[in-house]
Amino acid sequence: MTVKKYRDKIYKEFVERDSDWTFCDFKYDNFIVVNGIDKDKIYAIDFQSYNYLPSRKERLDLWEEYLETNNLVLEYITRELPFRKRNDKHNN
């Protein structure tokens, strides 16, 4: 969820999928990326979030909610790292 190419793949595979069954918890730590020679593979690891959710609108709403939450969490946990500028609004 923190890397755009993986985030886009998760979106396509779980939000836009044709099946009415999908993973519904898009927290960044619910996915593992395995780097391979041919392709990166992404695995969902929270099997309790696998649910019947036929509504694409509900999936999109969940996606946007988790995306916002993921961004806030990552900003919070990285605020002390050296790449943050001294005047960064998240360092206060």
C-alpha positions as CSV (number, residue, x, y, z in Angstrom):
1,M,0.0,0.0,0.0
2,T,3.0,2.3,0.4
3,V,4.4,1.8,-3.1
4,K,2.2,3.0,-6.0
5,K,2.7,0.0,-8.3
6,Y,1.7,-2.4,-5.5
7,R,-1.2,-0.2,-4.4
8,D,-2.5,-0.1,-8.0
9,K,-2.2,-3.9,-8.3
10,I,-4.1,-4.4,-4.9
11,Y,-6.8,-2.0,-6.1
12,K,-7.2,-3.9,-9.4
13,E,-7.2,-7.3,-7.8
14,F,-9.4,-6.7,-4.8
15,V,-11.6,-3.6,-5.5
16,E,-12.3,-4.1,-9.2
17,R,-12.4,-7.9,-9.2
18,D,-15.4,-9.6,-10.8
19,S,-16.1,-12.0,-7.9
20,D,-18.5,-11.0,-5.2
21,W,-16.0,-12.3,-2.7
22,T,-12.9,-10.3,-1.9
23,F,-10.6,-9.0,0.8
24,C,-12.1,-6.0,2.5
25,D,-9.4,-4.8,4.9
26,F,-6.9,-2.6,3.0
27,K,-4.5,-1.8,5.8
28,Y,-1.0,-1.6,4.5
29,D,0.2,-4.4,6.7
30,N,-2.3,-6.9,5.4
31,F,-0.3,-7.5,2.3
32,I,3.0,-9.1,1.5
33,V,5.0,-8.5,-1.6
34,V,7.3,-11.2,-2.8
35,N,9.9,-10.1,-5.3
36,G,10.5,-12.7,-8.0
37,I,12.6,-13.0,-11.1
38,D,9.6,-12.6,-13.4
39,K,7.1,-10.5,-11.4
40,D,6.3,-9.2,-8.0
41,K,3.5,-11.2,-6.3
42,I,1.2,-9.7,-3.8
43,Y,-0.5,-11.8,-1.1
44,A,-3.3,-10.9,1.2
45,I,-2.5,-12.3,4.7
46,D,-5.6,-11.4,6.7
47,F,-8.0,-14.2,5.8
48,Q,-10.6,-12.9,8.3
49,S,-11.2,-9.9,5.9
50,Y,-12.2,-12.2,3.1
51,N,-15.9,-11.4,2.7
52,Y,-18.9,-11.3,0.5
53,L,-19.0,-7.8,-0.8
54,P,-20.7,-7.5,-4.2
55,S,-21.1,-3.7,-4.2
56,R,-18.2,-2.1,-6.0
57,K,-19.2,1.2,-4.5
58,E,-18.8,-0.2,-1.0
59,R,-15.4,-1.6,-2.0
60,L,-14.4,1.8,-3.3
61,D,-15.6,3.5,-0.1
62,L,-13.6,1.1,2.0
63,W,-10.5,1.5,-0.2
64,E,-10.6,5.3,0.1
65,E,-11.1,5.1,3.9
66,Y,-8.2,2.8,4.3
67,L,-6.0,4.8,1.9
68,E,-6.5,7.9,4.1
69,T,-5.8,5.9,7.3
70,N,-2.7,4.2,5.8
71,N,-1.3,7.6,4.8
72,L,-1.9,9.0,8.3
73,V,-0.2,6.0,10.0
74,L,2.8,6.1,7.7
75,E,3.2,9.9,8.1
76,Y,3.1,9.4,11.9
77,I,5.6,6.5,12.1
78,T,8.0,8.2,9.7
79,R,7.9,11.7,11.2
80,E,11.2,11.3,13.1
81,L,13.2,9.9,10.1
82,P,16.0,12.0,8.6
83,F,14.3,12.5,5.2
84,R,11.6,14.6,6.8
85,K,12.4,18.3,6.6
86,R,12.7,20.3,9.8
87,N,9.7,22.5,8.8
88,D,7.5,19.6,7.8
89,K,4.0,20.0,9.2
90,H,4.0,16.5,10.6
91,N,7.0,17.1,12.8
92,N,5.2,19.3,15.2
